[in-house]
């Protein structure tokens, strides 16, 4: 049986699709990050807001030490905050520094961890379930957990951070 030219194209496209869908590419993306959106606390409803001059860095409460800067003087509406999968808490320092203000808040996420098998190439990771959010109230008005499950490689907003007017 002779394969028609269309058959070669179909066969090549099928092989390319199978190679392109290799699960190992997922190992480098996503990870475990709490995803937060910023909202106006003055509007009385969940209305997106944007802040200028935002800095965000991790804080190690056990060793009383600042961790590397995650956001450096940016215009921010959403944030991806990586979690410490070796502990049941992760803390961040949230700062808005503009010409008119220099305000700092801290946010601590308390969660449970559940070991999750990803694949043979990627191994294991943790799925998290946010139990509690503790924060100061300088610029942050309130924090609402809208989706408590933090799953590997998932792109859903977990918390809404309402900002003081």
KEVOTI-508665 format. One record per atom (N, C-alpha, C, O): atom name; x negated, y negated, z negated. Coordinates in nm, 2 decimals, m for minus. Example, Ala and Ser with C-alpha at 12.3 -4.5 7.8 and 13.67 -1.06 7.14 Angstrom:
2
[pt N [m1.32 0.57 m0.78]]
[pt CA [m1.23 0.45 m0.78]]
[pt C [m1.32 0.33 m0.78]]
[pt O [m1.42 0.33 m0.85]]
[pt N [m1.28 0.22 m0.71]]
[pt CA [m1.37 0.11 m0.71]]
[pt C [m1.29 0.00 m0.79]]
[pt O [m1.34 m0.11 m0.80]]
***
This chain:
165
[pt N [m0.08 0.12 0.00]]
[pt CA [0.00 0.00 0.00]]
[pt C [m0.09 m0.12 0.00]]
[pt O [m0.18 m0.13 m0.08]]
[pt N [m0.06 m0.21 0.09]]
[pt CA [m0.14 m0.34 0.10]]
[pt C [m0.07 m0.45 0.02]]
[pt O [0.05 m0.47 0.02]]
[pt N [m0.15 m0.52 m0.06]]
[pt CA [m0.10 m0.63 m0.14]]
[pt C [m0.10 m0.76 m0.06]]
[pt O [m0.19 m0.79 0.01]]
[pt N [0.02 m0.82 m0.06]]
[pt CA [0.04 m0.94 0.02]]
[pt C [m0.03 m1.06 m0.05]]
[pt O [m0.06 m1.05 m0.17]]
[pt N [m0.06 m1.17 0.02]]
[pt CA [m0.13 m1.28 m0.04]]
[pt C [m0.06 m1.33 m0.16]]
[pt O [m0.13 m1.37 m0.26]]
[pt N [0.07 m1.33 m0.16]]
[pt CA [0.14 m1.38 m0.28]]
[pt C [0.11 m1.29 m0.40]]
[pt O [0.11 m1.34 m0.52]]
[pt N [0.09 m1.16 m0.38]]
[pt CA [0.06 m1.07 m0.48]]
[pt C [m0.07 m1.10 m0.55]]
[pt O [m0.08 m1.09 m0.67]]
[pt N [m0.17 m1.14 m0.48]]
[pt CA [m0.30 m1.18 m0.53]]
[pt C [m0.28 m1.31 m0.63]]
[pt O [m0.34 m1.31 m0.74]]
[pt N [m0.21 m1.40 m0.58]]
[pt CA [m0.18 m1.52 m0.66]]
[pt C [m0.11 m1.49 m0.79]]
[pt O [m0.14 m1.53 m0.90]]
[pt N [m0.01 m1.40 m0.78]]
[pt CA [0.07 m1.36 m0.90]]
[pt C [m0.02 m1.28 m1.00]]
[pt O [m0.02 m1.31 m1.12]]
[pt N [m0.11 m1.19 m0.94]]
[pt CA [m0.20 m1.11 m1.03]]
[pt C [m0.30 m1.21 m1.10]]
[pt O [m0.32 m1.19 m1.22]]
[pt N [m0.35 m1.30 m1.02]]
[pt CA [m0.45 m1.40 m1.08]]
[pt C [m0.38 m1.48 m1.19]]
[pt O [m0.44 m1.51 m1.29]]
[pt N [m0.26 m1.53 m1.16]]
[pt CA [m0.19 m1.61 m1.26]]
[pt C [m0.16 m1.53 m1.39]]
[pt O [m0.17 m1.59 m1.50]]
[pt N [m0.12 m1.41 m1.37]]
[pt CA [m0.09 m1.32 m1.49]]
[pt C [m0.22 m1.30 m1.57]]
[pt O [m0.21 m1.31 m1.69]]
[pt N [m0.33 m1.27 m1.51]]
[pt CA [m0.46 m1.25 m1.58]]
[pt C [m0.50 m1.38 m1.65]]
[pt O [m0.54 m1.38 m1.77]]
[pt N [m0.49 m1.49 m1.59]]
[pt CA [m0.52 m1.62 m1.65]]
[pt C [m0.43 m1.65 m1.77]]
[pt O [m0.48 m1.70 m1.87]]
[pt N [m0.30 m1.62 m1.76]]
[pt CA [m0.21 m1.64 m1.87]]
[pt C [m0.24 m1.56 m1.99]]
[pt O [m0.24 m1.60 m2.10]]
[pt N [m0.28 m1.43 m1.96]]
[pt CA [m0.32 m1.34 m2.07]]
[pt C [m0.44 m1.39 m2.14]]
[pt O [m0.45 m1.38 m2.26]]
[pt N [m0.54 m1.43 m2.06]]
[pt CA [m0.67 m1.48 m2.12]]
[pt C [m0.64 m1.61 m2.20]]
[pt O [m0.70 m1.63 m2.30]]
[pt N [m0.56 m1.70 m2.14]]
[pt CA [m0.53 m1.83 m2.20]]
[pt C [m0.46 m1.82 m2.33]]
[pt O [m0.46 m1.91 m2.42]]
[pt N [m0.38 m1.71 m2.36]]
[pt CA [m0.30 m1.69 m2.48]]
[pt C [m0.38 m1.62 m2.58]]
[pt O [m0.32 m1.56 m2.67]]
[pt N [m0.51 m1.62 m2.58]]
[pt CA [m0.59 m1.55 m2.68]]
[pt C [m0.57 m1.61 m2.82]]
[pt O [m0.58 m1.74 m2.83]]
[pt N [m0.53 m1.53 m2.92]]
[pt CA [m0.50 m1.59 m3.05]]
[pt C [m0.62 m1.65 m3.12]]
[pt O [m0.60 m1.73 m3.21]]
[pt N [m0.74 m1.62 m3.08]]
[pt CA [m0.86 m1.67 m3.15]]
[pt C [m0.87 m1.82 m3.14]]
[pt O [m0.93 m1.89 m3.22]]
[pt N [m0.80 m1.88 m3.04]]
[pt CA [m0.80 m2.03 m3.02]]
[pt C [m0.73 m2.10 m3.14]]
[pt O [m0.75 m2.21 m3.17]]
[pt N [m0.64 m2.02 m3.20]]
[pt CA [m0.56 m2.08 m3.31]]
[pt C [m0.64 m2.09 m3.44]]
[pt O [m0.60 m2.17 m3.53]]
[pt N [m0.75 m2.03 m3.45]]
[pt CA [m0.83 m2.03 m3.57]]
[pt C [m0.88 m2.17 m3.60]]
[pt O [m0.90 m2.20 m3.72]]
[pt N [m0.90 m2.25 m3.50]]
[pt CA [m0.97 m2.38 m3.53]]
[pt C [m0.86 m2.49 m3.54]]
[pt O [m0.90 m2.60 m3.58]]
[pt N [m0.74 m2.46 m3.52]]
[pt CA [m0.64 m2.57 m3.52]]
[pt C [m0.55 m2.55 m3.64]]
[pt O [m0.53 m2.45 m3.70]]
[pt N [m0.48 m2.66 m3.68]]
[pt CA [m0.38 m2.66 m3.78]]
[pt C [m0.43 m2.66 m3.92]]
[pt O [m0.42 m2.76 m3.99]]
[pt N [m0.49 m2.55 m3.96]]
[pt CA [m0.53 m2.53 m4.10]]
[pt C [m0.42 m2.55 m4.20]]
[pt O [m0.30 m2.56 m4.15]]
[pt N [m0.45 m2.58 m4.32]]
[pt CA [m0.34 m2.60 m4.42]]
[pt C [m0.35 m2.75 m4.46]]
[pt O [m0.44 m2.79 m4.53]]
[pt N [m0.26 m2.83 m4.41]]
[pt CA [m0.25 m2.97 m4.44]]
[pt C [m0.11 m3.01 m4.47]]
[pt O [m0.02 m2.97 m4.40]]
[pt N [m0.09 m3.09 m4.58]]
[pt CA [0.04 m3.14 m4.61]]
[pt C [0.05 m3.26 m4.52]]
[pt O [m0.03 m3.35 m4.51]]
[pt N [0.17 m3.26 m4.45]]
[pt CA [0.19 m3.37 m4.35]]
[pt C [0.29 m3.46 m4.41]]
[pt O [0.40 m3.42 m4.45]]
[pt N [0.26 m3.59 m4.41]]
[pt CA [0.34 m3.69 m4.47]]
[pt C [0.37 m3.81 m4.38]]
[pt O [0.29 m3.84 m4.29]]
[pt N [0.49 m3.86 m4.39]]
[pt CA [0.53 m3.97 m4.31]]
[pt C [0.56 m4.09 m4.41]]
[pt O [0.60 m4.07 m4.53]]
[pt N [0.53 m4.21 m4.36]]
[pt CA [0.55 m4.33 m4.45]]
[pt C [0.68 m4.39 m4.41]]
[pt O [0.72 m4.40 m4.30]]
[pt N [0.76 m4.43 m4.52]]
[pt CA [0.89 m4.49 m4.50]]
[pt C [0.91 m4.61 m4.59]]
[pt O [0.84 m4.62 m4.69]]
[pt N [0.99 m4.70 m4.55]]
[pt CA [1.02 m4.82 m4.62]]
[pt C [1.11 m4.79 m4.74]]
[pt O [1.21 m4.73 m4.73]]
[pt N [1.06 m4.83 m4.86]]
[pt CA [1.15 m4.81 m4.98]]
[pt C [1.25 m4.92 m4.99]]
[pt O [1.35 m4.90 m5.07]]
[pt N [1.24 m5.02 m4.92]]
[pt CA [1.34 m5.14 m4.92]]
[pt C [1.47 m5.11 m4.84]]
[pt O [1.57 m5.17 m4.87]]
[pt N [1.46 m5.03 m4.74]]
[pt CA [1.57 m5.01 m4.65]]
[pt C [1.69 m4.93 m4.70]]
[pt O [1.80 m4.95 m4.65]]
[pt N [1.66 m4.85 m4.80]]
[pt CA [1.77 m4.77 m4.86]]
[pt C [1.80 m4.65 m4.78]]
[pt O [1.89 m4.57 m4.81]]
[pt N [1.73 m4.63 m4.67]]
[pt CA [1.74 m4.51 m4.59]]
[pt C [1.60 m4.47 m4.54]]
[pt O [1.50 m4.55 m4.55]]
[pt N [1.59 m4.35 m4.49]]
[pt CA [1.46 m4.30 m4.44]]
[pt C [1.42 m4.37 m4.31]]
[pt O [1.45 m4.31 m4.20]]
[pt N [1.36 m4.48 m4.31]]
[pt CA [1.32 m4.56 m4.19]]
[pt C [1.17 m4.57 m4.19]]
[pt O [1.11 m4.61 m4.28]]
[pt N [1.11 m4.52 m4.08]]
[pt CA [0.97 m4.52 m4.07]]
[pt C [0.91 m4.65 m4.09]]
[pt O [0.97 m4.76 m4.06]]
[pt N [0.79 m4.65 m4.15]]
[pt CA [0.72 m4.78 m4.16]]
[pt C [0.57 m4.75 m4.13]]
[pt O [0.52 m4.64 m4.13]]
[pt N [0.50 m4.86 m4.10]]
[pt CA [0.35 m4.85 m4.07]]
[pt C [0.28 m4.94 m4.16]]
[pt O [0.32 m5.06 m4.19]]
[pt N [0.17 m4.90 m4.21]]
[pt CA [0.08 m4.98 m4.30]]
[pt C [m0.05 m5.00 m4.23]]
[pt O [m0.10 m4.92 m4.15]]
[pt N [m0.11 m5.12 m4.25]]
[pt CA [m0.24 m5.15 m4.19]]
[pt C [m0.34 m5.14 m4.30]]
[pt O [m0.31 m5.16 m4.42]]
[pt N [m0.47 m5.12 m4.27]]
[pt CA [m0.58 m5.12 m4.36]]
[pt C [m0.57 m5.01 m4.46]]
[pt O [m0.60 m5.02 m4.58]]
[pt N [m0.52 m4.89 m4.42]]
[pt CA [m0.50 m4.77 m4.51]]
[pt C [m0.63 m4.69 m4.51]]
[pt O [m0.70 m4.66 m4.41]]
[pt N [m0.67 m4.66 m4.64]]
[pt CA [m0.78 m4.57 m4.66]]
[pt C [m0.72 m4.45 m4.74]]
[pt O [m0.63 m4.47 m4.83]]
[pt N [m0.77 m4.33 m4.71]]
[pt CA [m0.72 m4.21 m4.79]]
[pt C [m0.84 m4.12 m4.80]]
[pt O [m0.92 m4.09 m4.71]]
[pt N [m0.86 m4.08 m4.93]]
[pt CA [m0.97 m3.98 m4.96]]
[pt C [m0.92 m3.89 m5.07]]
[pt O [m0.83 m3.92 m5.14]]
[pt N [m0.99 m3.77 m5.07]]
[pt CA [m0.96 m3.67 m5.17]]
[pt C [m1.02 m3.71 m5.30]]
[pt O [m1.11 m3.79 m5.31]]
[pt N [m0.96 m3.65 m5.41]]
[pt CA [m1.01 m3.68 m5.54]]
[pt C [m1.02 m3.54 m5.62]]
[pt O [m0.92 m3.47 m5.62]]
[pt N [m1.13 m3.51 m5.67]]
[pt CA [m1.15 m3.39 m5.75]]
[pt C [m1.13 m3.42 m5.90]]
[pt O [m1.22 m3.47 m5.96]]
[pt N [m1.01 m3.39 m5.94]]
[pt CA [m0.97 m3.42 m6.08]]
[pt C [m1.05 m3.34 m6.18]]
[pt O [m1.07 m3.39 m6.30]]
[pt N [m1.10 m3.23 m6.15]]
[pt CA [m1.18 m3.15 m6.25]]
[pt C [m1.31 m3.21 m6.27]]
[pt O [m1.36 m3.22 m6.39]]
[pt N [m1.38 m3.25 m6.16]]
[pt CA [m1.51 m3.31 m6.18]]
[pt C [m1.51 m3.46 m6.18]]
[pt O [m1.62 m3.52 m6.18]]
[pt N [m1.39 m3.52 m6.17]]
[pt CA [m1.38 m3.67 m6.17]]
[pt C [m1.47 m3.73 m6.06]]
[pt O [m1.55 m3.82 m6.09]]
[pt N [m1.45 m3.68 m5.94]]
[pt CA [m1.53 m3.73 m5.83]]
[pt C [m1.45 m3.75 m5.70]]
[pt O [m1.35 m3.68 m5.68]]
[pt N [m1.49 m3.86 m5.63]]
[pt CA [m1.42 m3.89 m5.50]]
[pt C [m1.48 m3.79 m5.40]]
[pt O [m1.59 m3.75 m5.40]]
[pt N [m1.39 m3.75 m5.31]]
[pt CA [m1.43 m3.66 m5.20]]
[pt C [m1.44 m3.74 m5.07]]
[pt O [m1.40 m3.86 m5.07]]
[pt N [m1.48 m3.69 m4.96]]
[pt CA [m1.50 m3.77 m4.84]]
[pt C [m1.37 m3.84 m4.79]]
[pt O [m1.26 m3.80 m4.81]]
[pt N [m1.40 m3.95 m4.72]]
[pt CA [m1.29 m4.04 m4.67]]
[pt C [m1.22 m3.96 m4.55]]
[pt O [m1.29 m3.91 m4.46]]
[pt N [m1.09 m3.96 m4.56]]
[pt CA [m1.01 m3.89 m4.45]]
[pt C [m0.95 m4.00 m4.35]]
[pt O [m0.95 m3.97 m4.23]]
[pt N [m0.91 m4.11 m4.40]]
[pt CA [m0.86 m4.22 m4.32]]
[pt C [m0.94 m4.34 m4.36]]
[pt O [m0.95 m4.38 m4.47]]
[pt N [m1.00 m4.41 m4.26]]
[pt CA [m1.08 m4.53 m4.28]]
[pt C [m1.03 m4.65 m4.22]]
[pt O [m1.04 m4.68 m4.10]]
[pt N [m0.96 m4.73 m4.30]]
[pt CA [m0.91 m4.86 m4.25]]
[pt C [m0.83 m4.85 m4.12]]
[pt O [m0.86 m4.92 m4.03]]
[pt N [m0.72 m4.77 m4.13]]
[pt CA [m0.65 m4.75 m4.01]]
[pt C [m0.50 m4.80 m4.02]]
[pt O [m0.46 m4.83 m4.13]]
[pt N [m0.44 m4.81 m3.91]]
[pt CA [m0.30 m4.84 m3.90]]
[pt C [m0.23 m4.71 m3.90]]
[pt O [m0.25 m4.63 m3.81]]
[pt N [m0.15 m4.68 m4.01]]
[pt CA [m0.10 m4.54 m4.03]]
[pt C [0.05 m4.54 m4.05]]
[pt O [0.11 m4.63 m4.11]]
[pt N [0.11 m4.44 m3.99]]
[pt CA [0.26 m4.41 m4.00]]
[pt C [0.28 m4.27 m4.06]]
[pt O [0.37 m4.24 m4.12]]
[pt N [0.18 m4.18 m4.02]]
[pt CA [0.18 m4.04 m4.06]]
[pt C [0.04 m4.00 m4.11]]
[pt O [m0.06 m4.06 m4.06]]
[pt N [0.04 m3.91 m4.20]]
[pt CA [m0.09 m3.86 m4.25]]
[pt C [m0.10 m3.71 m4.26]]
[pt O [0.00 m3.65 m4.30]]
[pt N [m0.21 m3.65 m4.23]]
[pt CA [m0.24 m3.51 m4.25]]
[pt C [m0.34 m3.50 m4.36]]
[pt O [m0.45 m3.54 m4.35]]
[pt N [m0.30 m3.44 m4.47]]
[pt CA [m0.38 m3.43 m4.59]]
[pt C [m0.42 m3.29 m4.62]]
[pt O [m0.33 m3.21 m4.66]]
[pt N [m0.54 m3.25 m4.59]]
[pt CA [m0.59 m3.11 m4.61]]
[pt C [m0.58 m3.07 m4.76]]
[pt O [m0.61 m3.15 m4.85]]
[pt N [m0.54 m2.95 m4.78]]
[pt CA [m0.53 m2.90 m4.92]]
[pt C [m0.65 m2.81 m4.96]]
[pt O [m0.72 m2.76 m4.87]]
[pt N [m0.67 m2.81 m5.09]]
[pt CA [m0.77 m2.72 m5.14]]
[pt C [m0.71 m2.58 m5.17]]
[pt O [m0.64 m2.57 m5.27]]
[pt N [m0.74 m2.49 m5.09]]
[pt CA [m0.68 m2.36 m5.10]]
[pt C [m0.74 m2.27 m5.21]]
[pt O [m0.70 m2.16 m5.24]]
[pt N [m0.84 m2.33 m5.28]]
[pt CA [m0.90 m2.25 m5.39]]
[pt C [m0.84 m2.29 m5.52]]
[pt O [m0.87 m2.23 m5.63]]
[pt N [m0.75 m2.39 m5.52]]
[pt CA [m0.68 m2.44 m5.64]]
[pt C [m0.53 m2.45 m5.61]]
[pt O [m0.49 m2.44 m5.50]]
[pt N [m0.46 m2.48 m5.72]]
[pt CA [m0.31 m2.49 m5.71]]
[pt C [m0.28 m2.64 m5.71]]
[pt O [m0.16 m2.67 m5.71]]
[pt N [m0.37 m2.73 m5.69]]
[pt CA [m0.35 m2.87 m5.68]]
[pt C [m0.45 m2.94 m5.58]]
[pt O [m0.56 m2.89 m5.56]]
[pt N [m0.40 m3.04 m5.52]]
[pt CA [m0.49 m3.13 m5.44]]
[pt C [m0.45 m3.27 m5.47]]
[pt O [m0.33 m3.30 m5.47]]
[pt N [m0.55 m3.36 m5.49]]
[pt CA [m0.52 m3.50 m5.52]]
[pt C [m0.59 m3.59 m5.41]]
[pt O [m0.69 m3.56 m5.36]]
[pt N [m0.52 m3.70 m5.39]]
[pt CA [m0.57 m3.80 m5.30]]
[pt C [m0.56 m3.94 m5.36]]
[pt O [m0.48 m3.97 m5.45]]
[pt N [m0.65 m4.03 m5.31]]
[pt CA [m0.64 m4.17 m5.35]]
[pt C [m0.59 m4.24 m5.22]]
[pt O [m0.65 m4.22 m5.11]]
[pt N [m0.49 m4.32 m5.23]]
[pt CA [m0.42 m4.39 m5.12]]
[pt C [m0.44 m4.54 m5.15]]
[pt O [m0.40 m4.59 m5.25]]
[pt N [m0.51 m4.60 m5.05]]
[pt CA [m0.54 m4.75 m5.07]]
[pt C [m0.49 m4.83 m4.95]]
[pt O [m0.52 m4.79 m4.83]]
[pt N [m0.43 m4.94 m4.97]]
[pt CA [m0.40 m5.03 m4.87]]
[pt C [m0.48 m5.16 m4.90]]
[pt O [m0.46 m5.23 m5.00]]
[pt N [m0.57 m5.19 m4.81]]
[pt CA [m0.65 m5.31 m4.82]]
[pt C [m0.63 m5.40 m4.70]]
[pt O [m0.68 m5.37 m4.59]]
[pt N [m0.57 m5.51 m4.73]]
[pt CA [m0.56 m5.61 m4.62]]
[pt C [m0.60 m5.75 m4.68]]
[pt O [m0.65 m5.75 m4.79]]
[pt N [m0.59 m5.85 m4.60]]
[pt CA [m0.63 m5.98 m4.65]]
[pt C [m0.55 m6.02 m4.77]]
[pt O [m0.59 m6.09 m4.86]]
[pt N [m0.42 m5.98 m4.77]]
[pt CA [m0.32 m6.02 m4.87]]
[pt C [m0.32 m5.93 m4.99]]
[pt O [m0.28 m5.97 m5.10]]
[pt N [m0.37 m5.81 m4.98]]
[pt CA [m0.36 m5.72 m5.09]]
[pt C [m0.47 m5.61 m5.09]]
[pt O [m0.53 m5.58 m4.99]]
[pt N [m0.49 m5.55 m5.21]]
[pt CA [m0.58 m5.44 m5.22]]
[pt C [m0.52 m5.35 m5.33]]
[pt O [m0.55 m5.37 m5.45]]
[pt N [m0.44 m5.26 m5.29]]
[pt CA [m0.36 m5.18 m5.38]]
[pt C [m0.40 m5.03 m5.37]]
[pt O [m0.42 m4.98 m5.26]]
[pt N [m0.41 m4.96 m5.49]]
[pt CA [m0.45 m4.82 m5.49]]
[pt C [m0.34 m4.74 m5.56]]
[pt O [m0.29 m4.78 m5.67]]
[pt N [m0.31 m4.62 m5.51]]
[pt CA [m0.23 m4.52 m5.58]]
[pt C [m0.30 m4.39 m5.57]]
[pt O [m0.38 m4.37 m5.48]]
[pt N [m0.26 m4.30 m5.66]]
[pt CA [m0.31 m4.16 m5.65]]
[pt C [m0.19 m4.07 m5.63]]
[pt O [m0.08 m4.10 m5.68]]
[pt N [m0.21 m3.96 m5.56]]
[pt CA [m0.10 m3.86 m5.53]]
[pt C [m0.16 m3.73 m5.57]]
[pt O [m0.27 m3.69 m5.52]]
[pt N [m0.09 m3.65 m5.65]]
[pt CA [m0.13 m3.51 m5.67]]
[pt C [m0.02 m3.42 m5.63]]
[pt O [0.10 m3.43 m5.67]]
[pt N [m0.06 m3.32 m5.55]]
[pt CA [0.04 m3.22 m5.50]]
[pt C [0.01 m3.09 m5.58]]
[pt O [m0.11 m3.04 m5.59]]
[pt N [0.11 m3.03 m5.64]]
[pt CA [0.10 m2.91 m5.72]]
[pt C [0.18 m2.80 m5.64]]
[pt O [0.29 m2.83 m5.60]]
[pt N [0.11 m2.69 m5.61]]
[pt CA [0.17 m2.59 m5.52]]
[pt C [0.14 m2.45 m5.56]]
[pt O [0.04 m2.43 m5.64]]
[pt N [0.21 m2.36 m5.51]]
[pt CA [0.18 m2.22 m5.53]]
[pt C [0.12 m2.17 m5.39]]
[pt O [0.15 m2.22 m5.29]]
[pt N [0.03 m2.07 m5.40]]
[pt CA [m0.04 m2.01 m5.28]]
[pt C [0.01 m1.87 m5.26]]
[pt O [0.02 m1.79 m5.35]]
[pt N [0.02 m1.84 m5.13]]
[pt CA [0.06 m1.70 m5.10]]
[pt C [m0.04 m1.66 m4.98]]
[pt O [m0.04 m1.72 m4.88]]
[pt N [m0.11 m1.55 m5.00]]
[pt CA [m0.21 m1.50 m4.90]]
[pt C [m0.13 m1.46 m4.78]]
[pt O [m0.03 m1.39 m4.79]]
[pt N [m0.18 m1.50 m4.66]]
[pt CA [m0.11 m1.47 m4.54]]
[pt C [m0.21 m1.42 m4.43]]
[pt O [m0.32 m1.49 m4.41]]
[pt N [m0.19 m1.31 m4.37]]
[pt CA [m0.27 m1.25 m4.26]]
[pt C [m0.24 m1.33 m4.13]]
[pt O [m0.12 m1.33 m4.09]]
[pt N [m0.34 m1.39 m4.07]]
[pt CA [m0.32 m1.46 m3.95]]
[pt C [m0.34 m1.37 m3.83]]
[pt O [m0.25 m1.35 m3.74]]
[pt N [m0.46 m1.31 m3.82]]
[pt CA [m0.49 m1.22 m3.71]]
[pt C [m0.63 m1.16 m3.74]]
[pt O [m0.70 m1.19 m3.84]]
[pt N [m0.67 m1.06 m3.66]]
[pt CA [m0.80 m0.99 m3.67]]
[pt C [m0.91 m1.09 m3.66]]
[pt O [m1.01 m1.08 m3.73]]
[pt N [m0.90 m1.19 m3.56]]
[pt CA [m1.00 m1.29 m3.54]]
[pt C [m1.00 m1.39 m3.65]]
[pt O [m1.11 m1.44 m3.69]]
[pt N [m0.89 m1.44 m3.69]]
[pt CA [m0.88 m1.55 m3.78]]
[pt C [m0.88 m1.50 m3.93]]
[pt O [m0.92 m1.58 m4.02]]
[pt N [m0.85 m1.38 m3.96]]
[pt CA [m0.85 m1.33 m4.09]]
[pt C [m0.73 m1.38 m4.17]]
[pt O [m0.61 m1.38 m4.12]]
[pt N [m0.75 m1.42 m4.30]]
[pt CA [m0.64 m1.46 m4.39]]
[pt C [m0.65 m1.61 m4.42]]
[pt O [m0.76 m1.67 m4.41]]
[pt N [m0.54 m1.66 m4.45]]
[pt CA [m0.53 m1.80 m4.50]]
[pt C [m0.42 m1.80 m4.61]]
[pt O [m0.36 m1.69 m4.64]]
[pt N [m0.39 m1.92 m4.66]]
[pt CA [m0.28 m1.93 m4.76]]
[pt C [m0.17 m2.01 m4.70]]
[pt O [m0.19 m2.11 m4.63]]
[pt N [m0.04 m1.96 m4.73]]
[pt CA [0.07 m2.05 m4.71]]
[pt C [0.10 m2.11 m4.85]]
[pt O [0.08 m2.04 m4.95]]
[pt N [0.14 m2.23 m4.85]]
[pt CA [0.16 m2.31 m4.97]]
[pt C [0.31 m2.34 m4.99]]
[pt O [0.38 m2.35 m4.89]]
[pt N [0.35 m2.36 m5.11]]
[pt CA [0.48 m2.40 m5.14]]
[pt C [0.47 m2.52 m5.24]]
[pt O [0.43 m2.50 m5.36]]
[pt N [0.50 m2.64 m5.20]]
[pt CA [0.49 m2.76 m5.29]]
[pt C [0.59 m2.75 m5.40]]
[pt O [0.71 m2.74 m5.37]]
[pt N [0.55 m2.75 m5.52]]
[pt CA [0.63 m2.75 m5.64]]
[pt C [0.66 m2.89 m5.69]]
[pt O [0.78 m2.92 m5.72]]
[pt N [0.56 m2.97 m5.70]]
[pt CA [0.57 m3.10 m5.77]]
[pt C [0.48 m3.20 m5.70]]
[pt O [0.37 m3.16 m5.65]]
[pt N [0.52 m3.32 m5.70]]
[pt CA [0.43 m3.43 m5.66]]
[pt C [0.43 m3.54 m5.77]]
[pt O [0.53 m3.59 m5.81]]
[pt N [0.31 m3.57 m5.81]]
[pt CA [0.29 m3.67 m5.92]]
[pt C [0.21 m3.78 m5.85]]
[pt O [0.11 m3.76 m5.78]]
[pt N [0.26 m3.91 m5.88]]
[pt CA [0.20 m4.02 m5.81]]
[pt C [0.21 m4.14 m5.90]]
[pt O [0.30 m4.15 m5.99]]
[pt N [0.12 m4.24 m5.88]]
[pt CA [0.13 m4.37 m5.95]]
[pt C [0.22 m4.45 m5.86]]
[pt O [0.26 m4.42 m5.75]]
[pt N [0.26 m4.57 m5.92]]
[pt CA [0.37 m4.65 m5.85]]
[pt C [0.32 m4.79 m5.82]]
[pt O [0.39 m4.89 m5.87]]
[pt N [0.21 m4.81 m5.76]]
[pt CA [0.16 m4.95 m5.72]]
[pt C [0.22 m4.99 m5.59]]
[pt O [0.29 m5.09 m5.57]]
[pt N [0.18 m4.91 m5.48]]
[pt CA [0.24 m4.93 m5.35]]
[pt C [0.34 m4.82 m5.32]]
[pt O [0.43 m4.85 m5.24]]
[pt N [0.33 m4.71 m5.38]]
[pt CA [0.42 m4.60 m5.35]]
[pt C [0.54 m4.61 m5.45]]
[pt O [0.53 m4.62 m5.57]]
[pt N [0.66 m4.62 m5.39]]
[pt CA [0.78 m4.63 m5.46]]
[pt C [0.83 m4.49 m5.51]]
[pt O [0.86 m4.47 m5.63]]
[pt N [0.83 m4.39 m5.42]]
[pt CA [0.87 m4.26 m5.45]]
[pt C [0.82 m4.16 m5.34]]
[pt O [0.78 m4.20 m5.23]]
[pt N [0.82 m4.03 m5.37]]
[pt CA [0.78 m3.93 m5.28]]
[pt C [0.89 m3.82 m5.28]]
[pt O [0.93 m3.77 m5.39]]
[pt N [0.94 m3.79 m5.16]]
[pt CA [1.04 m3.68 m5.15]]
[pt C [0.98 m3.57 m5.07]]
[pt O [0.93 m3.58 m4.96]]
[pt N [0.99 m3.45 m5.13]]
[pt CA [0.95 m3.33 m5.06]]
[pt C [1.06 m3.29 m4.97]]
[pt O [1.17 m3.24 m5.01]]
[pt N [1.04 m3.30 m4.84]]
[pt CA [1.15 m3.27 m4.74]]
[pt C [1.14 m3.13 m4.69]]
[pt O [1.24 m3.07 m4.65]]
[pt N [1.02 m3.07 m4.69]]
[pt CA [1.00 m2.94 m4.64]]
[pt C [0.88 m2.88 m4.73]]
[pt O [0.77 m2.91 m4.70]]
[pt N [0.91 m2.81 m4.83]]
[pt CA [0.81 m2.77 m4.93]]
[pt C [0.71 m2.66 m4.88]]
[pt O [0.61 m2.64 m4.94]]
[pt N [0.74 m2.59 m4.77]]
[pt CA [0.65 m2.48 m4.72]]
[pt C [0.54 m2.54 m4.63]]
[pt O [0.58 m2.61 m4.53]]
[pt N [0.42 m2.52 m4.67]]
[pt CA [0.31 m2.57 m4.59]]
[pt C [0.25 m2.44 m4.53]]
[pt O [0.18 m2.36 m4.60]]
[pt N [0.28 m2.42 m4.40]]
[pt CA [0.24 m2.30 m4.33]]
[pt C [0.12 m2.32 m4.24]]
[pt O [0.11 m2.43 m4.18]]
[pt N [0.04 m2.22 m4.22]]
[pt CA [m0.08 m2.23 m4.13]]
[pt C [m0.03 m2.27 m3.99]]
[pt O [0.06 m2.21 m3.94]]
[pt N [m0.10 m2.37 m3.94]]
[pt CA [m0.08 m2.41 m3.80]]
[pt C [0.06 m2.45 m3.77]]
[pt O [0.11 m2.44 m3.65]]
[pt N [0.13 m2.51 m3.86]]
[pt CA [0.27 m2.56 m3.84]]
[pt C [0.27 m2.71 m3.84]]
[pt O [0.19 m2.77 m3.91]]
[pt N [0.35 m2.77 m3.76]]
[pt CA [0.35 m2.91 m3.74]]
[pt C [0.48 m2.97 m3.78]]
[pt O [0.56 m3.02 m3.70]]
[pt N [0.51 m2.97 m3.91]]
[pt CA [0.63 m3.02 m3.97]]
[pt C [0.60 m3.12 m4.08]]
[pt O [0.51 m3.09 m4.16]]
[pt N [0.68 m3.23 m4.09]]
[pt CA [0.66 m3.32 m4.20]]
[pt C [0.70 m3.26 m4.33]]
[pt O [0.82 m3.22 m4.35]]
[pt N [0.61 m3.25 m4.43]]
[pt CA [0.64 m3.19 m4.56]]
[pt C [0.69 m3.29 m4.66]]
[pt O [0.78 m3.26 m4.74]]
[pt N [0.64 m3.41 m4.66]]
[pt CA [0.68 m3.51 m4.76]]
[pt C [0.71 m3.65 m4.69]]
[pt O [0.65 m3.68 m4.59]]
[pt N [0.80 m3.72 m4.76]]
[pt CA [0.82 m3.86 m4.72]]
[pt C [0.77 m3.95 m4.83]]
[pt O [0.82 m3.93 m4.95]]
[pt N [0.68 m4.04 m4.80]]
[pt CA [0.63 m4.13 m4.90]]
[pt C [0.69 m4.26 m4.87]]
[pt O [0.68 m4.33 m4.77]]
[pt N [0.77 m4.31 m4.97]]
[pt CA [0.84 m4.44 m4.96]]
[pt C [0.75 m4.55 m5.02]]
[pt O [0.71 m4.53 m5.14]]
[pt N [0.73 m4.65 m4.95]]
[pt CA [0.64 m4.76 m4.98]]
[pt C [0.72 m4.88 m5.04]]
[pt O [0.83 m4.91 m4.99]]
[pt N [0.66 m4.94 m5.14]]
[pt CA [0.72 m5.06 m5.20]]
[pt C [0.74 m5.17 m5.10]]
[pt O [0.65 m5.18 m5.01]]
[pt N [0.84 m5.25 m5.11]]
[pt CA [0.85 m5.36 m5.01]]
[pt C [0.75 m5.47 m5.04]]
[pt O [0.75 m5.57 m4.96]]
***
